[in-house]
Amino acid sequence: SKQRIQELHELLNRYNYEYHVLDQPTVPDAEYDRLMNELIKLEEAFPELKTQDSPTQRVGGQVLDAFQKVEHRTPMLSLGNAFDEQDLRDFDRRIRQVVGDDFSYVCELKIDGLAVSLLYEDGYLVRGATRGDGTIGEDITENLKTIRSIPLRVKDPVTMEVRGEAFMPRKSFEKLNEAKIQNEELPFANPRNAAAGSLRQLDPKIAAKRNLDIFVYAMTDAGEQEVEAHSESLDLLDHLGFKTNKERQKCATIEEVLAYIENWQEKRPSLAYDIDGIVIKVDSFEQQSELGTTAKSPRWAIAYKFPA
Ligand SMILES: COc1nc2nc(N)nc(N)c2nc1C
């Protein structure tokens, strides 16, 4: 049974990864459910064989009476904003004044959700927290564990914090609001509020039903992982089993950044989730550290906000 439990862990984690991270399931849901039920029964029969990263542990047990405050290992910064082309050209000029002309940007969609931090120790997810004020957040581990695209254990025994944006896909938002209106409850104003409201639930079983998702966008201590650029750290996060946003693109010049922005301004309605802008980052970590950060945001990144 220990061997079968190990086998079920691997199967369920693989099927979960294919469905929720790759969006390419290879088995029907019924097969997944059958294996999950077998694992639940085996763990009931052999409780000593239940592990913290077991797929059965995603939906926590008890309802909390409050969230604990937690301190982030490294502060969660915020982004400076750009609202038009001139702001972006000013940003670009400031970058070039420090690092010269030999650098590249990475552009990413700015997901309209909730910034969260995931702490992994020796490869295991040990804590999940809201951004809070950037230094102190709230421990919402039990709720974040219900997001199927968050690995409970990653391939390598890494210890790091991973940052990402938790969000509610538009279709889930519409279905949730339909149900709320049916029950004569107040609907959520937008997917971002719905995601925030879901992650603030003290009962993880409610969060588990809200079909939340996440795109991770940074890891701390990336230096220790021998990566030298942000784009490489995103590829490493993919390798570790995280869900990153695939629409990211390297841009050699601000002109290419402007073209990327224009492209996504147009394609925005076709996305399965809300975005409120585009994040532009200098790719090289060495150049990021040359540029440094102000008290609250990096000088090497900026968020272009779409007009409301
Ligand atoms: C480097 O710091 C950041 N990077 C980010 N990247 C993306 N894609 N989205 C964000 N919301 C974001 N926020 C911050 C503070």
PDBQT file of the ligand as one rigid body, heavy atoms in Angstrom, charges set to zero:
ROOT
HETATM    1  C1  LIG A 401       8.975  42.831 -10.127  1.00  0.00    +0.000 C 
HETATM    2  O1  LIG A 401       7.819  43.153  -9.365  1.00  0.00    +0.000 OA
HETATM    3  C2  LIG A 401       6.606  42.861  -9.918  1.00  0.00    +0.000 A 
HETATM    4  N1  LIG A 401       6.483  42.143 -11.058  1.00  0.00    +0.000 NA
HETATM    5  C3  LIG A 401       5.247  41.881 -11.551  1.00  0.00    +0.000 A 
HETATM    6  N2  LIG A 401       5.105  41.160 -12.703  1.00  0.00    +0.000 NA
HETATM    7  C4  LIG A 401       3.883  40.888 -13.175  1.00  0.00    +0.000 A 
HETATM    8  N3  LIG A 401       3.767  40.177 -14.317  1.00  0.00    +0.000 N 
HETATM    9  N4  LIG A 401       2.753  41.301 -12.556  1.00  0.00    +0.000 NA
HETATM   10  C5  LIG A 401       2.833  42.021 -11.422  1.00  0.00    +0.000 A 
HETATM   11  N5  LIG A 401       1.697  42.432 -10.834  1.00  0.00    +0.000 N 
HETATM   12  C6  LIG A 401       4.096  42.340 -10.866  1.00  0.00    +0.000 A 
HETATM   13  N6  LIG A 401       4.216  43.060  -9.715  1.00  0.00    +0.000 NA
HETATM   14  C7  LIG A 401       5.444  43.319  -9.236  1.00  0.00    +0.000 A 
HETATM   15  C8  LIG A 401       5.614  44.116  -7.961  1.00  0.00    +0.000 C 
ENDROOT
TORSDOF 0
